Amino acid sequence: MVTFDPRGGQQNLAFEFELARLSALVVDMEKIRQGTRPGRLTEDAPILDRWVVGHRQIPCLIGLSTGHPRLKGEDRPIVTSDLWLMSEDRGWARTLSRWYQLGRPAANASFDA
């Protein structure tokens, strides 16, 4: 998760780094969709040997949702998709799926970012 300035000020280095990284991913996905083979996208890809698919924890939000376009109801308990952005004032958050306007944090909420 990356924090951002909700007033539209200059964004921090972590924000700019993640934006560049995600933009490059989208460009590669577009090229794959257009039929470009992976070997043509890069000539200097490292080799990963003896690999397995792993799993790791990804930040998300857990709370009571009202007005969600797919999960109808008021104060409906939900777990969001991957959390990518949060405003420094903790008023807004962007998950992989959508924006959330943040209300009151839970009594035992902790913020690591």
N, C-alpha and C positions, 0 to 999 in steps of 0.2 A: 504494500500500500504506500502511496506517495501523498504527501500533503501539498496543498496549493493555496494561493492567496485568493480568497473569494472576491476581493475588490478588483481583481484584474491586474494586479501589480506584476512586477517581474517575478517569474517563477524560479524556484531553487534549482540547484544542479541535479538533484535526484529526479525532479520532475522532467527536466530537459533530457536527461539520460533515458528515462523510461519511454518518453515520447518518441525519441529517435529509434529505440529498440523495437517498440511496437509498430512504428511506421514501416520499418524494414521488414517485419514479419508480414504485414498486410501486403506490401509490394511483392514479396515472394509468393504469398498465397494467390494473388492475382495472376502472377506468371504461371503458376502450376495450373490454375483454372484455364488458362489460355493454351495449355498444352506443352509448356516448357518442361523439359526433364530436369530433375534435381542436379544432375552432373553438369548441366549447362549454366546453372545459377552461380556456382562457385568452383574454382579450380584448386582452392587451398583448404578444403574442408578437412579437419582432423579426422583420424580414424579412431573409433571407439570400439575396443575389442573386449570380449567377455562381458558384454553388457546385459542388463536386465531392465525391465520397466519397473521403476520405483514409485513410491507414493510419499508425499510429504504434506504437512499441514499448510493450508492456504488461509490467509485472513478472510473473514467474512463478517457480516453483521447478523445479529440475532435480535429480534425484537417483535413488537406488535405493529402490524401494518394496517393502515387504513387508506383506501383509494388505489390499491395495487391493480394494474390492468388485468392481471391473470388470476390473482389470488383474492377473490372477492370477500368483502366483509369488513367490519370494523374491529380494530384491536385483534386481528388474526395473527397468531404466533407464526413467524416465518424464520427461515435461515436463508440468507441471500446467496447469490453466486459470488465468485471471487471478488474481494474488495480491492479496487485499484487506486482510487483517489479519495481523499478526505480534506475538506477545507480546514485551514489552520484554526478557525473559530468553532469547528465541530458543528457547523450548521448544515453542511451538505456532504454527500458521499456518492461516489460513482462506482458501481459494481460492474462486472463484465456485462451484465444485462441492461442496467438502467441507472438513472439518477434517483437518489432518495433525499428528501428534505428531512433532516434529523430533528426530532423533538427532544424531549428530556432523556438524558442517559439513565441507565439503570443505576440503582443505588450502589452496586458493587462494580461498576464499570471501571476498566483500567485502559489507559492509552499509552502505547509503547512508542508511537511515531514521533 
